Structure formats: structure tokens, C-alpha cells
């Protein structure tokens, strides 16, 4: 794309210390927020400040190039971005992968490795967005590269934005007319930023977990900075008094948001307009020459600007330092977190001095954009490989054949004459643990492997069938992940007993009378799913419904557990009144920590991963299920003594079987080992009506 250069373009300063000062404000807010200090709980808005600054600077560079040369070289633009961003980012990603290998349990390697590779590809924000709605996200640890989500948003903008502008210039400015460059740019900004703002305002209240990460809800923030760049020729005409008020008003808006907001707010949405417009106002006000009494003078103060110059490296280093230190030593006091953040600042200075600046100032790389693109691609490849190698370091899954099948898992337990589990000694060591801690996450029930589960935010009713299609007994298995975890065992029992099985599972959604507030997408989809599931059952009229649940959404959050009991009881009564018997399997004990992580860290002292039995049962869904069963006359199936034999402590391992794969969910391997005990307790309850195999 070529246009005639314009001699009348606005004169803009190349270096603006007040912009560096704004970066210092942004990184300061982020650091204080991540310290978890009891101040500036809205410090996460520092990222929004960064977005506006990036949109402004990048668009200023593009406009300057087009108006000066009549051209926009995409190769040169991307080479400059790679030269500025990738050396430090690749260094941090490789260092984080190595540190994770040393400091984190094997159970985390695959997930962190995937995060590192996605960060190197500048796509990790979409990965985090998908994980926030992924089935069974319970118990996931914090990623040491979580902060790369914002860098991914920016780098995607750096790909999209010059292409969009370049295409618009090529279409409308091929005949010259350079004065129209900024008009066309403003139109492109409107076409991209306004829909993004609308989508952010609409989407955030209903699905904040996803809206926080995705690029589509953030483009308008970078677009705000781009709009300031497009209007650069007008800002110096603003009266001095107005400029001063605008600058300090912008600073006040940022400060107010940092103080008044907190992370319980759906974000970004309309609330993000406060720091975004505040940042834009500061940049507009400081476009003229700074005066002694305006905000730009303070922001451009040399110590503040110096911190701003360090902000990119500091942002990169501080988060993995904090996360990996806490993964190794546990939750740290504020003073230690402060020391770690200051230490990460030293790493940032070393990175800036010896990695960023030498590459950024390299004349050879500046004069050879094609070579820099190659270097950038290789730096990204190094980050990708670091993540892949960390994932590949996960030990291979232990074969179940390596353990004694007659003493594996629940088969190692001893039953009393009444069929209840007797006290069992906590296992201290396992020579062949199945599944291994690193493989526990993938030790999934049959229905989940087969895709027979509705996601947390989808209302779709996914129905699957198994068992004997000609069986005399119709059994429906319905509910959330706590009944899903028994799916493989129930399916095998059904094949043996000749039951026809219909399943309907939904992540995080109890099968209960919906009396919760539908303020979130997950809650609304759960309400819709419940209605469809109930309609299906009332239409098909199975003989029995087997169900379970961990919680009843906000039944515990409003301080009134009776509400959750009423919701369960209403659904069970409705089914029973329609002639459908209900058989709940009581929820298993809840450990309150990641058992697989603990076992990976204490392979020779497994008793360190045991937990209090009474507290674990009290924290499970039993607190709603038992009262609901008593109120409705439903007979329950209790497997709590199998997952936690009567004693003071619940074991992490029974008979060389790891019990928990994530959060409170049992491994499929252990569940399958319980089939004989489950069959002895479940079959009489299911076949109480007289149907089924002899």
C-alpha cells in the first residue's frame, strides 16, 4: 500500500516519559494486587492501563510510518514487535518450565507444559478461557504463566491491527490522499472497537470467567488507545486549563478504580470504562508539552519513568516467582511476598540489561526485518519446545497388571459380617501406584471419555444409553460429576444384571429443583438442563433414577442449608410421586486439598496425605443428601466407608490405588475396584421393585 507522504502531519514526540510513567503506574497496581495486600484490591486494572498504552503506541507507530513513507511494511512492523517482546518472553517461559520441573509435583507438569507452549504461541488466553468452562475444573492450581494471557491478547492485536489498517489503506488510499489516513483509521477503529465494547458489556455479566480472558472482549481497550493516537493532531489545541483537569481527572479515575473495585466484580464489562477512559484522558492531556502543574510532569519524573521502562520485564518475572515459591513453600506471609516481588524486579533489571536492550538496539536486526522474523519464530519455537518437554517429562502410566488384582483398591478392604468396611491401616508406601499421580487427571469415567457429559455452561441435554437394550429394568443415571464418577462401575453392574441404562450428566449442575438465582450463565444453563432432564424422565418413566451431587449450587452460600435440602427433596418427591423410584448414592468424603499432588510429593510417606474423616464427610454433599432422604423416605446407598474406612483419617491410597484424581472426584481405577461392594449395596435398592436378573 502506497500513499503520497504528507508534510502536514502532526508532529509527535518520539519519546514520551509520561507514557513510561503510566506504565509504572500499571505495573505498580498489578504488583500490589498480586501481593494480596489489603489495599488496592482493584489493582488488576493495571492490565487495562497497559492495553490502552499499547493501542496508542502501536497505532502511533503505524500512522507515523504511513504518513512519513507512504507505506506500511507488515514484515518490518512484526519484526519490531518480535525484537521488543520475544527475547524476554522466551527467556521467562524457558526458565518457568525448568523451575516447574524442579519445584512443582509431577501432577502439574502436563498442564503447565501446555500453558507454556500456548503462551509461546500467544494463544494462552483462549486456553485459559476454555479451561474456565471445561468440565471438572475443580481443584486446578494456579498456572505460573497465567499472566501471559494479557500478552497473548496484545500480540493477537499486533497481528490483527496492522492487517486491518493496511487493508483499509490499500482499498481507499491507493490514489494518494494522505490526509484521509487518519479518517480511514478512525473508521477501522470504530468497526472493531465498538462491537468489542458492546460484546464486553453484554457478555461479561453472564459469563465473566470467559469474558475476562478472551480477545473479543478486550479489543476495545486497545482500540481506545488507538483512537487517542488517531486524534493526536487535535490534542495540542486543548486549552491548558482543560488539559490539566483532564490529566489529573484521568489519574483520579485510575486511582479510584484501583481503590473502589475488587475481583468479585464481573470484568471487563462496562466497569472497565473507568480505567480505560482515565488512561486515555492522561495520554490526551499529556500530548502537549508538559507543564509544572500537570499530571504529565509527575508521570515523567525520571525515577517513575525508569520503573516504567522496567515494567515489561517485571511483569514477566514477578508472577512465576510468586507462584512457584508458594507451590514449593506453601502460602507465604505478606513480607515474604514483598521480598519475592522485589527479587523479581532484580531479575527484570538483569533481563532488561542483558537480553531485552541488546536485542532491541541491535542495528543488524533492525536493518534486516526478514532475519528478525526468523529469529522471532525460533524464539517462539524454543518456548513451545520448553512446554512440550515439560509435558513429556510426566512419568508413564502404571499398568494395573503390575498390582495384585485380588488386593487392589477396595479389594484390599475387609468387610464385617454385615458387609461394612472394617478399619483399615493407612498405606505408607506403594511400589506400583495405579493410577500414578501424574496420570490421575486422565483417569476418567467411561461416560466422560465417550463425550456423554454436558459442559458447565451448556444447556444441552446429552443422553447416552448402555447396558442391555432388552433388559427388564429401566434405570436412569442423572446428575453432576459426583454421580458421573460411578458411571463405569454402574455400567458394568448393569451389563451383568441386565439393566437398560440411560445417562444424563452435566458438569457442576445438581439434579434438583432449581431455586437458585440465574445470575450466571452456568446457573441459567443448569436451570434449562434440569427442566429438559425432568421432562425426559417424566416422558420415558424409567423404573429407577440413580443420582448424586456435591452441592446444590448456592444452597450453602446463602447461609441456609435447608434451602439446598428442600431443592433436592422437591426433585426426588416429584419423581417418586410419578412412580419413579429414586436411589441416591451419597457423596464421597471431601479431602479439601489435591490428594494426587500430595502423593506425588510424599511417595514414601503416604500417611502425610491422609485427612480427617469427620471433617471430610461434613464437607461433602452428604449434608444435603441425608436430610433430603429423611424428608422424602428415600433409601440411600452409602459408599463413604469404602472411600474412607472407619478410622480417624481417610487414606489417599488403598490397595495401591490412588483414590482422588482432582478435587473431590474419585479415580475411575478405584471406582472400578469397588464394583463388588457397590453391587452388594446398589442392586437391592435398584431392584427393590422385583425386576432385574435373578
N, C-alpha and C positions, 0 to 999 in steps of 0.2 A: 504494500500500500504506500503510495507516494502522494504528498500534497506539497504545495509551494510553502516554503518556510515563511513565517511571519515575523516581521521586525517589531510588531506592536504587541507582542505577547507580554503578559505581566512579568515583571522582574521579581524572581523569588530567591530568597537566600538559600544557599546550598546547605549550610549547617545551621540548625536552629537549636540552641542549647535548651530552650524551654520545652522542646519536644523530648529531649533526653530527660528533663526534669519530670515530665509527665510519665515517662517510663519508670523513673524512680518511684513515683507515687504508686504506679500499678504494681511493681514488684514488691514494694513495701506492704501494700494491702494484702497481696497473696501470701507473703511470708508470715505476716501476723495471723492471718486466718488459719494457715496450716500449722501454726504453733498451738492452736486450740486455746489461745489465751482468752480470758473473759472480757475481751474488748474487741471492737471492730468485727463483730460476728458476720457482717456483710462484706468482709474483705475479699470474698470470691469475685466481687465486681471488678477487681483489678484486671481480670482476664478481658472483661468488656472494654476497659480502657485501652488495653493492648490492641484489641480488634480495631477500634476507631483509629488509633495511631497508624496501624499497618495499612488500613484502607487509604488513609490520607497520603502517606509516604509513597506507596506503590503507585497510586494514581498520579501524584505529582511527578514522579519519575517518567511515567508513560507520556503524560502531556508535555513535559519538557522535551522529551526526545522527539515527539511528533512535530511540535512547533519549531524546534530548532533545526531538525534534519529533514523533515517531511517524510520520515519513515518510522516504522515500528518494527524492530527486529525481535521476533519472538525468541530466537535462539540466544541472542545477547541478553535479553531480559531474563530468561530462565537460567542462563549461565551465571548471571549476577546473583540471583536468588540462591542458587546452589552454593556459590562461593561464600555467601554470607551465612547460610544456615546449616549446611550439611556437615562440615568438618566437626563442629562441636557436637551436633546431634548424634552423629555416628559414634563419636568417642564415648558419649554418655550411654548410648544403647549397648555398646560392647562391654563397657565397664559394669553396667547394670546386670547384663546377662552373666558375666563372670561372678559378680558378687552374689547374685541369686543362687548360682550353682553352689557356692560355698555356704551361704547363710540360710537359705530357705529349705524347707523339707522337700523331699522328692515329690510329694503330692502337688507342689506348686509349680514344678518345672515346666510341665507341658503348657499350662495356662499362661505363665509369664513368658515362656518362649514364643507362644503365639502372639502375645501382646507386643513383644519386642519386634517381631517380624512385621506385624501390622503397622507399628509406629514407623519403621523404616520405609514402609510403602506409603506413608501418610494417609492411611485409611483406618487408623485405630479408633477414631471417634465413632465410626459406624460399627466397629466390633463391640465397643462398649455399649452402644445403643442397643444392639441386638442382644447382648448379654443381659441387659436390664429387663428384657422381656422374655428371656429364654426360660424354658421350663426348668423348674427345680434349681433356681438361682440361690437357694437358701445356703448360707454359710460360706459364700465365696469371700476370700481375703482381698485386701486392697492391692491393686497392681502397682508395682514400683514405677511403672511408666504411664500411670493414669493421666498425669499432667500433659502427656503428648497429644491428648485429644484436641486441645486448643491449637497446637502447632499443625495438626492434620487439617483442621478447618482452614487455617491461614494458607497452608500450602495448596489445598484444593482451590482456594480463591485465587492464588497466584497462577494456577493453570487456567481457570475459567475466565478470569477478568481480562487479561490481555487478549485472549482469543475473541471474547465478545466485543471488546473495543476495536480490535484490529479488523474484525469482520464488518463492523458498522462503518469504520473509516473507509474501508475498501469499497463498500457499497455506495456510500454517499459523498465521498470526498475525492474520488478519482480525478475529477476535473480541477482540483485545486481547492479554492475557497477555504483557506486555513482558519479564518475567523469562526467557521462553523464547527471546529474541532470540539470546543467545549460544549456547544449546544448539543451536538450528537452524543457526547459523553454523558451529559445530563439526562438525555432521553434513555440511554442504556442503563444508567443507574436506576432510573425510575422503573424500568421494565424488570429489573432484577431485584432491587431492594424493597420496593413497595409490596410485591407479592410475598416476599420473605417475611416482612414485618407482619402482614396480615396473618400469614400462616403461623408465625410465632405466637401472636396474640390468641388465635383460635385454638391452636394445638396444645400449647403449654398447660392450660388448666386441666385438660383431660388426660394428658399423658406426659407429665413433667419429666419422668425418668428418661424418656427417649428424646424429648424436645431439648433437654439440656445439652445433648451431645451432637445432634445431627447438624449438618452444614446448612440445611434448608431453613432452619430457624435462626441462624446466625449471620447469614449473608447481609442482612440489612444493617448490622452493626458495622461491618467493614464498608458497606455502601454509604453509611453516614460520613465516615472519614473521606471516602471518595468524593462525596458531594462538596465537602469543605474544600478539597483540592480543586475541583472544577470552578468554584467561585472565588478562587484566590485573587483574581484581578479586582474584585469589589471590596474585599475586606479592609484594605488600607484606607478606604473612603469613610469608614465608620468614624463618627466623632469620637474624640479622645475620651470624653466622659462616659459615653455609651460603651466604648471598648473596655474601659476599666471595670465598669459594673458587670459587663458580660463575662470578663475573665474571672473576677472574684466570684460571680454567681455560679460559673461553671465549677470552680474549685469547691464552693459550698455544696453544690449538688452531689459531687463525688463523695465529699466527706459525709454528708447527710445519709446517703445511701449506705456507706460503709458502716455507719453507726446504727441506723434505724432498721436495716434489712437483716435477715438471717437466713440460714439454709433450710428453714422449713417452708419458705416461700416457693411456689412454683416459678421456675426460672428457665428461659429468659422472659418471655411474655411481655406484657405492657410495662411491667415494673422496670425492665432493663432500659426503658427510655430515659430514666433519670440519670444514670451514669453515662450513657451513650451521648445524650444531648449535652450533658455537662462537659464531657471531654471535647465534643465538637465546639462548644462555646469557648473553651480555653484556647483551642487552636485558632479559631477565628479571631479572637481578641488579641492574640499574640502575633498575628500576621504583620502588623505594623511594627515599627521599631520600638523595642521595649522602653518603658519609662520607669522612673524610680519608684512609682507608687502602684504599678500594676502587677498582676499575678505572674506575668512572664518573667519579670525581674527576679522574683523569688525562685521560680522554677528553673531559671537559667543560671542560678548561683552555681559556681564551679563544683563544690562538693556534691550538690544534688545531681548535677548533670553527669558527674563521674559515676555515681551509682546507677544512673540510667544507662550509661554505656556498658555497665556490667550486667544489666538486667536479664539479657537473653541467656547468658551462661548461668547466672544464678538461678533463673527459673528452671533450667535444665537439670542442674545438680541437686537442688535442695530436696526435691520430693523423694528420689530414690534413697538419698542419705537418711531421711526421716523414716521411711517405710521399712527399709532393710534393717536399720538399727532397732526398731521396735519389734520386727519379726525375730530378731536374734535375742533381745534382752527383755521383751515384754513391754507393756505400757510404761512410758517414761514420764518423769515429772517435768514440769514446765522448764525448769532451769536447764535440764539436760537437752531438751528440745531446742532451747535458745542456743546452747553451745553447738549443737549439730548444725543448725541453720547458719551460724557464723562460720563454722568449719566448711560448710558447703560454699560459702562466699569465697573462702580461700581457694577452694577447688575451681570456682568460677573465674577468679583472677588468673590462676595458672592457665586455665583453658583459654581465656581471652588473650593472654600474653603470648603463649607458645603454640596455640592452634588456630584460633579464630583470626587474629590480626595478621600473622604471616601469610595465611592463605588469602584473606580479603585484600591485602595490599600487594599481592603478587602481580607485577606488571605482566609477566609471561601469561598468567591465566587470564588477565583482563584483556590482553590482545588476541587471545585465541579462544573464543567462546565455544567452538566445537570441541576443543580439547577439554575445557572445563565441564561441558556436558558429559563427556566420557568419564571424567574424574567423579562428577556428582553421581552418575549412575553406579560407579563402582563403590562409592561410599554407601549408597543405599543398599547395594548388594551385600556389603560387609555387615550392615545391621540386620538384614534379612537372615544371613547365614548364622549370625550370633544367636538369633532366636531359634532357628531350626536346630542348631547344635544343642542348645539347652533342652529343647523338647526331646531330641533324640537321646539325651543322656538318661531319660527315665528308664529304670530297670524293666526288663521284660516281665510280663505277667507270669506269676507262678502257676504251673499246671495243677489242677485239682488232683491229678493222678499221683502227685508227689506226696499226698497225705493219706492217712489211713481212712478209707471210706467208712469204716464201721465206727470210727471215733472222731469223725469230722463234724465241726459245728455243733448243732443241737444234739447230734447223736452221741456226743461225749457226756451229755447230761444224764443224771439218774432220776427216775421217776418213783414216787412213792406208790403204794397200792391204789391210791385214788387217782393216779395219773398226773399229779402235780410234781413240779420240779423240786428236787431236794437241794439244799445248799451246795454250792459248787465252789471249789477253790479257784481263786483268781490265777489264771495262767501268767507266768512270769516271762516266758521266752517261747518263741516258735521258730523252728528250723525251716519250715515251709509254710509261710502265712499265705492264705488264699481268701480274697484277692490280696496282693501286695498293696501297701498304702498308696503307691503311685498309680495303681490300676483301679483303685476303689471307685473313683469318679465315674468310670465307664462300666461299672458292674451294675447294669440296669435291668429292670424287669422286662419281660418279653413284650408287653404292650408298648412300652416306650421305645424299644428297639424297632418295633414294627410300625411306628408312627401313629399309634392309636390313642393319642393324647392331644387334647385341645390346649393351645398356648394360653398364657396368663391373661392376655388382652384380646383374645378372640372369642366371640360368642358362638362360634360354630360347634354344633353337636357332632362329634365324631363317634360313630357307632361301629364296633367290631364284634365279630362272633367267633366262637370256638367251641370246643367240646364235641359232644355227639349231636349232630343235627337231627337225629331221630329219637333223641332221649325223651324220657317221660317227664322230666322235671325241667322247667324253665327257670333259670337263675340269671338275674341281672346284677352286675357288679358296678356300682356307681359312686363317684365322689372325687376327692382330690388325691394328692400324691400319697397320702397315708393308707389308702386302700389300694392304690396302684402298686405299692411296693409288695403286696401279697399276690399280685397277678399271676406270676409264673407258677407259684405253688397251687393256687386255686385252679388254674388251667389244668395242671396235671391231675389234681383230685377229680376235676370234672370229667376228664377223659376216662379215668378209672371207674367212676361212679355212673357214667352215662348221663351227665347233665348237659343241657343246652345252655351255653353261656353267651350273654350279651354284655358288652362293656361300654361304659361312657365315663371317661376320665377328663378332668380339667385341672390344670395347674393352679394351685393356690385358691381353689374355689370349693368351699364345703357344699355338700348336697344338703341344703337346709332351706327353711322358709326365708326368703330374702327380706330382711327388715333392716338392712344396713343402708347408710347414706350413699347414693350413687354419685359421689363427687369425683371419683377417679375412673379412668377407662376400665381398669381391671374389675372394679366393683360393678360397673354397668354391664360389662360382658358376663360377669358371673350371674347377675340377675337374669339376663336373657338366656344364658345357658341353662340355669335352673328351671326356667319355665319350659324350655324345649325338652329337657330331660324328663320332667314330670309328665308332660303331655305324652311323651313316648311310652312311659311306663303305664300310664292310665289307659293308653290305647292298646298296648301289647299285653298287658296284665300278666307279667311273669308270676310264678309261684312265690319266689323269694327275691328280695333285694339285699345284697351284702354291701355294706358301706362302712366308712370310717372317715375321720377328719382330724387334723391337728388343732384347728381353731375355727371359730365361726366369725371370721372377719373381725369387725370391731366389737365382738362380744366381750372382750377383755379390756379393750382400750377405753371404754367409757365408764369403767369402774363398776359395772353392773353385770357380773357373770350370769345372772339369772336371765338376762336377755338372750345370751347365746344358748342357754339350756332351752329356752322357750322356742327358739328358731329350729333347733334340732327336733325337739319334741313335736312341734307342729307338722314338720315334714313326715316324721315317722308315723304320727297318728293318721295323717291323710292317706298314707299308703295302706296302713292296716285297716282303716275304715273302708277301703276299696277292695279288701280281700287279699292284699299282698303282704305277706309276712316280711318283717324286717329283721335282719341279723347283723348287728354292728360288731365289728372286730375292734376292740379297744385299742387306742393309740399306744405305741410303744414308749418306754421311758425316754425322756429328752436329756441328752448329756450336757447341753449348754456350752459346748466347745467343739472344735473339729477333731474328732477322735482319730481319723486317719493321719492327720498332721502330727498328733501327739505320738502315735505308734511309730511313725517314721523317725521321730526324734528320740524315742526311747525303745529301740528294738530289743534291748536286753533287760529292760525293767518295765514290762508292760503294766505292772500294777500302778505305775505313775499315771496311767491313763484311765484308771478306774474313777467312778464318780458316785456320789451319794444316791442311794436308791430312792429314798422317800422324796427327796427334792426333785429327782428326775421324773418320777411318776406325777408329782404335783404340778410340774411344768408342762406336762403332756396334755393331749386333748381329753384325757380321762375326766378332767374337772368339769367338762360339759357333758360328756357321754354318759357317765354313770347316773347323774341326776336326771337326765333326759330319759334314760332307760327305766329308771324307777317310776317316773311320772307316766310313762306310756305302757308299762308292763312288758317291755321288750327284753328278751334274753340275750345277753352279750356273750361274745367269745373273747376270753381274756388270754393273751399270749405274753403278758408282761413278765411272768416268771421264767419264760423261755429266753427272752432278750436280756433279762436281769434276774438270775436265780436268787432266791431269798437269801439275803446276807446284808451286810452294811453297805457294800459297794457293788456297783454294776461293773462288770468287766468289759474291756474293749475287745477282747479276743476270747472266743470259746472254741475249744477243739481245733485250734489252728485256723479258725475262720474269723476274719475281721468283720465286726458287726455293722459298723456305720460307714457309709460311703460319703455322705455330705450332710451337714446339719443333723437333723433327727432321722434321716432316712436310712433304713437298713440296706445292706448289700444284698443283691439278688442271690449270691452264693450262700449266704447264711440263711436267707428265707427258704431256699430250696432244701437246706438241711433240716428244716423244721417240719417237713411235709407229714411225717408220721404223727407227730404231736398235733399239728394243725388239723389233720384229717380226723383224729380221735375227738377233737372238740368241735370242729365245724360241721361235720357230716350229720351228727344227731340234730343239731339246730336247724340245718337246712332241710333235712328230710323228715322233720317232725310231722309233716302232713301225711306221711306214708308213702310218698313217691320216691323213686330212685332205685338204685341197684340193690340187690339182696346182699 
